């Protein structure tokens, strides 16, 4: 992705842009991670740590190509005082994985102040349309077994179950990018020792 994507979402009609992250975004990315502690604890069994932002860039599933890694940030265009945080969302994607016509979503996280708003579906819909137009046929992700909010969101987008995520494989998920101490694989990264099981889901953008 080289150009910015603009999404119009929420009842207030605010405009949000999606672009690739740069080093200057890291403090605001960490602020989002801190705000989303509930999600991290559900996904990893631990609160977020500062190293999670850096590891977001370095985590890659076995067999994937670094050139296909994308870390994207969501920002509000012309934000008002006291409105959306500097970084409203973070998305981790690996293109052309696990197959050339597939896409692995490793993290799709909005600031908690935006949970339950129209931004998530609007943003996901725009990105899925873009993916389909670029030739991607299948999008894979996973959700921590206890994260009901994530399960409902993926279901609303028509993702369907694809079976449990086995240890040692390279499934995709929406969990944060924490280093592993036992070698299991969760999404675009290795999983940690306290992490719950995850459920694999997929979405066919072009019906086979």
N, C-alpha and C positions, 0 to 999 in steps of 0.2 A: 504494500500500500504506500503510495507516494503522495497522493493528494488528500486533502481534508474531506471528510464526509460530514454533511450538516443534517441534523435531525430536528424536526419540530415536534415537541412533545409536551405533555402535561396540560392540565386544564388552562393554565395561565399562558399557554402558547410560547413558552420559552424555547430558545434555540440552543441546541447543543452540538458541539463539533467533536469528531473523532479523528485523532491523528496519532502518529507514532510518538512514543515517549522519548524525551531527551534528558540528559543528566540534570538539568535545572528543575525537572519535575520531581526529583526524588524526595525532597522534604514534604511536598504536598501528597505524594503517594504514601509516605509513611503515616501522615496524618489520617488518611483514609483508612489504612490498615488498623491504626489504633482505634478509630471510631467503630470499626467493624469487628471488635473483639468477640462478640457473640458468635459470629460466623466462624472465626478462626478456632474458637474452642469447640464448636460442633464438628469442624472438619479435621482438626489435628489433635484435639485434647489439650491444647496449650494456647495461651494468648499469643498474639503476633510479637515478633521481635524485629529490631532494626535490620537484621541480616536478611529478613524475608524479602525486602525490596530488592536487594542486590541479587539474591538467588533467583528472583523472577527472571532475570536476564540470562542466567547461566544454566537454567534447567532445560533439559532437552531429552525426550524419550529416545531409547536406543533405536538406531536405524534412521532417525530423522536428520535432516540437513540444517546446519546453522543458518544457511541463507533463507530458509523458509520460516524462521522464527520471527514473530511480531509481538511486541509489547505495545499496546495501544492505550491511550488515555482519553477520557471523556471530559470536556470542559464546557461550561456555559458561555455562550457568546454574549458579551456586554452584560455581565452579571450585576445585579443590584446589591447594594449594601445589605449585609446580613442574609443574602440569598444562598445560592448553591456554593459549596466549598470550591476551592481552586481546582481540585481534581474531583470531579463528580463520579468517576468510574474508572476501572482498570480492566483490560481484557488481554488475556494471553492466548495466542493462537499459533499453531504450527500448520502451515500450509502443506499440501501434497503429502499428508501423512494420515493414516498408515499406508495409503495408496495414492498414486498421482492425482486421482480425482476426488480425494477426500480432504477433510480439514479437521484438526484436533483442537478443541477449545479447552484450555487448561484452567482458565480463570475468567469468570464474568461477574464482577463485583461492583455494585453501585454503593455510594455512600448511604448509610442507614436512613438518613433524612429523606432519601428518595425511594426507599422500599415501599412497595404498594402503590406507587404512582404510575402514570402512563409511560414514563420514560423507558423503563426496562423493555416492555413489549415493542415500543416504537423503535428503540435502538436495535434490538435483536432483529426485528423485521427488516430494517434497512440493511443491516449487515448480511442477513441471509439472502436478500434479493441480490446484493452485490456479489456474494459468493456464487450464487446460481448463474449469474450473468458471466462470471469468469470461468465457468466450466466445472465448478465443484458440484459433485453429485450427492455426496454424503457428508454430514457433519456429525462428529462423535463427541460425547461429553460424559461425565459421571457426576453423581451427586452423593454426598455423604448420607448414609442410611438414615440418620436422625434429623436431617435438615429438610423439614417439611416444606418450608418456604421455597427452597430450590426445586424440590420435586414438583410442586404446584406450578412454578414458573415454567419449567421445562415441558410439563404436560400441556400448558396453555399454548405452547409453540408447536405442539404436535410431535414432540420427541416421544419415542416409544422404547420400552425396556429392551435391552440387548444382553441380559444375563449379568451375573455377578462379575466383579473385577478380580481376577485371580492374582495372587501374589507372584511376583517375578515376571509378569507380562508388562505390556506397555499400553494400558488403557488411557482414556482421556477423562479428565474430571474438572470440577470447578473448585477444587481445593487449593489453598495457598501453597507456595513453592518452598516447602521446608526440606532441609537435608535429611537423608535417611540414616538410620543406624542399624537397619536390619536388611537392607537390600531389596525390599519390595518396590514395586513400581506403581505409582498412582498418577495418572494423567501425564503431563509434560514434565514430570519430576519423579524423584524417589520419595516413598512414603515414610513417615515417622513411626516410632514404636507405639505411640498412644492413639494412632488414628483409627477410627471406626472403619468398618467395611464400607465400600462404596458400590453404587449401582450404576452400571453402564447404560447409557441411552444413546439413541441415534436418530437422525432425521434424514430422510431421503428427499433431496431437493428435486431430483428427477426420478420418477418412478421407473423401476426396472421391469 
